[in-house]
Amino acid sequence: MSWYNLCLIAIIIVGFYLIGVRLYRLWEIHEDMNQTLQQEQTLRDENLRLRERRDKLNDPDEIAREAREQFGLAKPDEIPYKP
């Protein structure tokens, strides 16, 4: 083998190595992006649920119901009941 062939083989091996490293990094970035998108969707769902809960708690009847359930409160002339 001549020096030319050895240099050519070395350049090809280094080239494949560098391409492999770049492809692996690209795969890592792709996986990270998928995970981030899943987290974003989870947070959007949680945000929607919390907004619905907030809107629900702005209703006086809902506040009264929550107070009855959580704290056993009752309106005047009512007897509180907890099962």
C-alpha positions as CSV (number, residue, x, y, z in Angstrom):
1,M,0.0,0.0,0.0
2,S,1.2,3.4,-0.8
3,W,1.1,6.5,1.4
4,Y,-1.5,7.9,-0.8
5,N,-3.8,4.9,-0.1
6,L,-3.1,5.0,3.6
7,C,-3.9,8.7,3.8
8,L,-7.1,8.2,1.8
9,I,-8.2,5.4,4.1
10,A,-7.4,7.5,7.2
11,I,-9.4,10.4,5.8
12,I,-12.4,8.2,5.0
13,I,-12.3,6.7,8.5
14,V,-12.1,10.1,10.2
15,G,-14.9,11.3,7.9
16,F,-17.1,8.4,8.9
17,Y,-16.3,9.0,12.5
18,L,-17.2,12.7,12.3
19,I,-20.4,12.0,10.4
20,G,-21.3,9.4,13.0
21,V,-20.7,11.8,15.9
22,R,-22.9,14.4,14.1
23,L,-25.6,11.9,13.4
24,Y,-25.6,10.8,17.1
25,R,-25.9,14.4,18.2
26,L,-28.7,15.0,15.8
27,W,-30.5,12.0,17.2
28,E,-30.0,13.3,20.8
29,I,-31.4,16.7,19.8
30,H,-34.4,15.0,18.1
31,E,-35.1,12.9,21.3
32,D,-34.8,16.0,23.4
33,M,-37.2,17.9,21.2
34,N,-39.8,15.0,21.4
35,Q,-39.5,15.0,25.2
36,T,-39.9,18.8,25.3
37,L,-43.0,18.6,23.1
38,Q,-44.5,16.0,25.4
39,Q,-43.8,18.2,28.4
40,E,-45.3,21.2,26.6
41,Q,-48.5,19.2,25.9
42,T,-48.7,18.1,29.5
43,L,-48.3,21.6,30.8
44,R,-50.9,22.9,28.3
45,D,-53.3,20.3,29.6
46,E,-52.6,21.2,33.2
47,N,-52.9,24.9,32.4
48,L,-56.3,24.3,30.8
49,R,-57.5,22.2,33.8
50,L,-56.4,25.0,36.2
51,R,-58.1,27.7,34.1
52,E,-61.3,25.7,34.2
53,R,-60.9,25.2,38.0
54,R,-60.3,29.0,38.4
55,D,-63.3,29.9,36.4
56,K,-65.4,27.4,38.3
57,L,-64.2,28.9,41.6
58,N,-65.4,32.3,40.6
59,D,-68.9,31.1,40.8
60,P,-70.5,31.8,44.3
61,D,-72.4,28.5,44.2
62,E,-69.2,26.6,43.6
63,I,-67.5,28.4,46.4
64,A,-70.3,27.5,48.7
65,R,-70.2,23.8,47.6
66,E,-66.5,23.7,48.2
67,A,-66.8,25.2,51.6
68,R,-69.5,22.6,52.5
69,E,-67.4,19.7,51.3
70,Q,-64.0,20.7,52.6
71,F,-64.8,22.4,55.9
72,G,-68.3,21.1,56.8
73,L,-69.8,24.6,56.7
74,A,-73.5,25.1,56.6
75,K,-75.9,27.9,55.8
76,P,-77.8,29.4,58.7
77,D,-80.6,27.1,60.0
78,E,-78.8,24.1,58.4
79,I,-77.3,21.1,60.3
80,P,-73.9,20.2,58.8
81,Y,-73.6,16.5,57.9
82,K,-70.4,14.7,57.1
83,P,-70.6,11.0,56.0
